[in-house]
Amino acid sequence: MTSAASSPSPALRSLPEGRNFGLLTAAAIITSLGTNGALIAAAFAVLESGGDGGDVGLVAAARTAPLVLFLLIGGAVADRLPRHRVMVAANTLNCASQAVFAWLVLTGDAELWHMMVLTALCGTGQAFFGPAAEGMLMSSVSGEQAARAFAFFRMSMHGAAIGGAALGGAMIAAMDPGWVLAVDAAAFAVAGALRAFLDVSHIPARAPGGGLLADLRDGWQEVVGRPWLWAVVLQFSVVVAVVGAAEAVYGPLVARDELGGARPWGFALAAFGVGTLGGALLMMRWKPRRLLLAGTLCVFPLALPSAGLAIPLPVAGLCAVMFVTGVAIEVFGVSWMTALHQEIPEEKLSRVAAYDWFGSVAMVPLATAAAGPVETLVGRSEALWGCAALIVLVTAGVLFVPDVRNLTRRSLVKQVSVPERSRESADAEGAVGGLG
């Protein structure tokens, strides 16, 4: 067997030595390992400081609120400034806030408002980092191997997320949660250092714009001018909110009341994680010709966990359903990223990514807050069946958009700039777009 150094994978052969893609993947794995453990550590830090479940919810909300508030601005900034600098600045903010959080927890001086403010700073950093990172990733791959590269990246991220959660849980069991937060701060420092070495010489210089608001309007026009793009963004604003309510609120309750406790729900979530790895591996080999048709059809299985909880299925059945869901969402995710890479002008990637992220997260707080009252009003099983029905309905509705059904993978990519390729595809195929 030849070594990776002597025979680079096909996913990397289309890149200039694969340098940027390798740096981005390595940095993402490092931060994912740290962050997924830190999320658990933050909750335990709140509880060990004398807080209750409501306080844990406040800290979680403090992270989400600035993410929603600043995402669109973050996307505009990332398309205006060099993306790697935005990423490094965001990593620096996250490193500093997590280091202070760790220090306060370790010294026993952490109060609830401290934790909320510091967690809000992390959310702010993520709002600027996310669109810049997505734009940078997509501008770092080219040619027909882009989909394989995206699948490999997502598989690496999911593996790191599973490992980070397991490592964080083990560390919390053995030591103070402050040490897990300190590890997360160090991870941001290392990842930021790696991202500082990204090569942006291949990215065309940005033309002078008319200001931040003009950039936001331009990004909005990119979205609303593509029916399949805004249709899928609207679809996922409902799907993500409904899935969030089902899995964050109803799932633990069903596990407690019907399945014997938290452990079965943990197994189900682990099965979902394994499914995402399997789905990413599948997409490293499979290249569906109709990108969005294949991806959208794979959104239907996201209704299965809600239906499984409504019945409820035994633990083995629920794990099987969650595994299938994990595979399906990766088929959609890779197809969606490939469509974006193929169709959206490079200089607008981050703004489109920001609008997509915003659509995906904006309704989650409302849905999770409404989950309890809805359960009281109609019953838990009925609420879960309603979640499943909503996912099926909005996904079926998206299939009525012609561009969703007809957007086709281009097997031969001309050696022209990304904006030129996008304009050509708009004229030739009548369908442009995609991020999600």
PyMOL commands that set and color helices and strands:
alter all, ss='L'
color gray80, all
select helices_A, chain A and resi 10-13+19-48+53-80+83-107+112-139+143-174+177-195+212-224+227-259+262-283+291-297+300-310+315-343+346-361+364-378+380-398+402-406+418-429
alter helices_A, ss='H'
color red, helices_A
deselect
rebuild
show_as cartoon
